Amino acid sequence: MNDWNKITIYCGDNGDRDAADMLSRQLGVPLADSMGEALTLVFDGTGLSLVGYGMCYQGDFARMLSRVTKGRLHHEMLVKLAKTKTEHPVAVDAAAGMGEDSFLLAAAGYEVYLFEQDAVIAALLRDALYRAGEDDRLREIVGRMHLSEGNSIELMPRLGITPEIVYLDPMFPPRKKSGLIHKKLQLIQKLEQPCADERELFAAAAAMHPKKIIIKRPLNGAPLADRKPSYTVKGKAIRYDVVVI
């Protein structure tokens, strides 16, 4: 069970009160006068953050600049797998999370359509995209990232496009060694559960008729929806299963 029933929204110093009020109405969560006991969405002068359990997380694409500059971008496994000769390629990220992988694809020249089902995660991602759009170093990249909130299984068919790739990165099951999990995942796993509709997700991705579907998996995890990949590329902690359509 997730921690939706424990969320608080709080507007701190120099926070955007109008944005806090709007999110409060959207989520059906009261705007509180103080921090909550569990998860709190905090609006302050730096934007929107998720705070709780002794941790604080805020999306920040500026932290990824080192991965997309000075010739490093094309060493990224995902970018290598997504390499294409198509001009103005299009990708769909069906489970965007905080959008880091979509950012890599956008930096590589893809127009990326992102879907995120969890309203809190979508709000954090939208705030991160907005702040990145104000940064001269990031504006062009995030300008190619288009976020929609909702279930990608239902929304992908409405795009009416044939993407070069569909990227699937559903939430992994929690690791037993929780100390190894990044603080972002520790907090987000309080909200979003591992994918329960793997077969439907894969079928919706395949129905878009991409050239290939790229699936991010735990290094030793089972294939998504038990679908045998055309080939696999392994990293130190994760692997990519590629299904050529």
C-alpha positions in Angstrom: 0.0 0.0 0.0 1.4 3.4 -0.9 1.6 6.5 1.3 -1.0 8.6 -0.6 -3.2 8.9 2.5 -0.3 10.4 4.5 0.6 13.2 2.1 0.7 16.8 3.3 1.2 19.9 1.1 3.0 22.8 2.7 4.0 26.2 1.4 7.3 27.4 2.9 9.3 30.6 2.7 9.0 32.2 -0.8 6.9 29.3 -2.0 4.4 29.7 -4.8 1.1 29.8 -2.9 -1.0 29.7 -6.0 0.8 26.6 -7.3 0.4 25.0 -3.8 -3.3 25.8 -3.8 -3.7 24.4 -7.3 -1.9 21.1 -6.5 -3.9 20.9 -3.2 -7.2 21.0 -5.2 -5.8 18.6 -7.9 -4.8 16.0 -5.4 -7.6 16.5 -3.0 -5.1 17.1 -0.2 -5.4 20.1 2.2 -2.8 22.7 2.2 -1.3 22.5 5.8 0.3 25.2 8.0 3.2 22.9 8.9 5.2 20.0 7.7 3.4 16.6 7.8 4.5 13.6 9.8 5.2 11.4 6.7 5.4 12.6 3.1 5.2 16.4 2.5 5.2 18.2 -0.8 7.0 21.4 0.0 6.8 24.6 -2.1 9.6 27.0 -1.4 11.9 29.4 -3.2 13.7 26.5 -4.9 10.5 24.9 -6.3 8.7 21.7 -5.3 10.3 19.0 -3.2 9.2 15.7 -1.6 10.2 15.5 2.0 9.8 12.6 4.4 11.4 9.8 6.5 14.5 12.0 7.0 15.0 12.5 3.3 14.4 15.3 0.8 14.2 14.9 -3.0 13.8 17.5 -5.8 14.1 16.9 -9.5 17.1 18.7 -10.9 18.2 18.1 -14.5 21.2 20.4 -14.0 22.7 17.5 -12.1 22.7 15.5 -15.3 24.7 18.1 -17.4 27.9 16.1 -16.9 26.3 13.1 -18.6 25.3 15.0 -21.7 28.3 17.3 -22.4 31.9 16.9 -23.4 31.3 13.8 -25.5 29.8 11.8 -22.7 26.3 11.5 -23.9 27.0 8.9 -26.6 28.6 6.6 -24.0 25.3 6.2 -22.2 23.9 2.7 -22.8 20.4 3.9 -23.5 21.6 6.5 -26.0 23.7 3.8 -27.8 20.6 1.5 -28.0 18.5 4.4 -29.3 20.9 5.5 -32.0 19.1 6.1 -35.2 19.6 7.7 -38.7 16.1 9.0 -38.7 15.8 12.8 -38.8 13.8 14.2 -35.9 13.2 10.9 -34.2 10.3 10.4 -31.7 10.4 8.4 -28.5 7.7 7.5 -26.0 8.6 7.0 -22.4 5.6 5.1 -21.0 6.6 5.2 -17.3 8.6 8.4 -17.0 9.2 8.6 -13.2 11.4 11.7 -12.8 12.4 11.8 -16.5 16.1 11.2 -16.3 16.2 8.7 -19.1 13.9 10.8 -21.2 16.3 13.7 -20.7 19.1 11.5 -22.1 17.0 10.7 -25.2 16.0 14.4 -25.6 19.7 15.4 -25.4 20.4 12.9 -28.2 17.9 14.7 -30.4 14.7 12.7 -29.7 11.3 14.4 -29.3 10.1 12.6 -26.2 6.5 12.1 -25.1 6.5 11.2 -21.4 3.7 9.6 -19.4 3.6 9.4 -15.6 0.6 7.9 -13.8 1.3 9.0 -10.2 0.0 12.6 -9.7 2.7 13.4 -7.1 5.6 12.2 -9.2 4.1 14.0 -12.2 3.9 17.2 -10.2 7.6 16.9 -9.2 8.6 16.2 -12.7 6.6 19.1 -14.1 8.3 21.4 -11.6 11.7 20.1 -12.6 11.0 20.6 -16.3 9.8 24.1 -15.6 12.9 25.1 -13.7 15.1 23.5 -16.4 13.3 25.5 -19.0 14.5 28.6 -17.2 18.2 27.4 -17.5 20.0 28.4 -20.7 22.0 25.2 -20.5 18.9 22.9 -20.4 16.2 24.8 -22.2 16.7 23.3 -25.7 16.8 19.7 -24.3 13.7 19.9 -22.1 11.9 21.7 -24.9 11.8 18.3 -26.6 10.2 16.7 -23.5 6.4 16.6 -23.4 4.8 15.4 -20.2 1.3 14.0 -19.9 -0.1 12.8 -16.6 -2.1 9.5 -16.6 -2.0 5.8 -17.5 0.1 5.3 -20.5 -1.7 2.2 -21.4 -4.8 4.3 -22.1 -3.0 7.5 -23.3 -0.4 6.1 -25.8 -3.0 5.2 -28.5 -4.3 8.8 -28.4 -0.9 10.2 -29.6 -1.6 9.1 -33.1 2.1 8.8 -34.0 4.5 6.0 -34.8 7.6 6.5 -32.6 11.1 5.3 -33.3 11.2 3.6 -29.9 9.0 3.1 -26.9 10.9 3.0 -23.6 9.6 1.1 -20.7 11.0 1.5 -17.2 8.3 0.4 -14.8 9.1 0.7 -11.1 11.3 -2.2 -9.9 10.3 -4.3 -6.9 11.9 -2.9 -3.7 15.4 -4.3 -3.0 16.0 -6.2 0.1 19.1 -4.2 0.9 17.3 -0.9 1.3 20.6 1.0 2.1 21.6 0.6 -1.5 18.6 2.4 -2.9 19.0 6.1 -3.9 17.0 8.5 -1.8 14.8 9.3 -4.8 13.7 5.7 -5.1 13.2 5.3 -1.4 10.7 8.2 -1.4 9.1 7.5 -4.7 8.5 3.8 -3.8 6.3 5.2 -1.0 4.0 6.4 -3.7 4.3 4.3 -6.8 4.1 0.5 -6.7 5.8 -2.0 -9.1 3.9 -2.4 -12.4 1.0 -4.8 -12.0 -0.1 -4.6 -15.7 3.1 -5.7 -17.5 1.4 -7.6 -20.3 -1.0 -4.7 -21.0 1.9 -2.2 -20.9 3.9 -4.2 -23.3 0.9 -4.8 -25.6 0.1 -1.0 -25.6 3.8 -0.2 -26.5 3.8 -2.8 -29.3 0.5 -1.5 -30.7 2.3 1.8 -31.5 4.4 -0.1 -34.0 7.8 1.3 -33.0 11.0 0.0 -34.6 11.9 -1.3 -31.1 10.9 -1.4 -27.5 13.6 -0.8 -25.0 12.9 -2.1 -21.5 14.9 -1.3 -18.4 15.1 -4.2 -15.9 16.9 -5.2 -12.7 20.1 -7.0 -13.6 18.8 -10.4 -12.6 15.1 -9.7 -13.0 12.7 -11.6 -15.1 11.8 -10.2 -18.6 8.9 -7.8 -18.6 5.7 -9.7 -19.3 7.8 -12.8 -19.8 8.6 -11.5 -23.3 11.9 -12.8 -24.5 14.0 -9.9 -25.8 15.6 -9.8 -29.2 18.9 -8.9 -27.4 20.1 -7.7 -24.1 22.7 -5.2 -23.0 23.9 -5.4 -19.3 25.4 -2.8 -17.1 26.7 -3.0 -13.5 23.3 -2.7 -11.8 20.6 -2.8 -14.6 20.1 -4.2 -18.0 18.3 -3.2 -21.1 16.1 -5.8 -23.0 15.4 -4.7 -26.6 12.5 -6.1 -28.5 12.7 -5.4 -32.2 9.2 -5.1 -33.7 
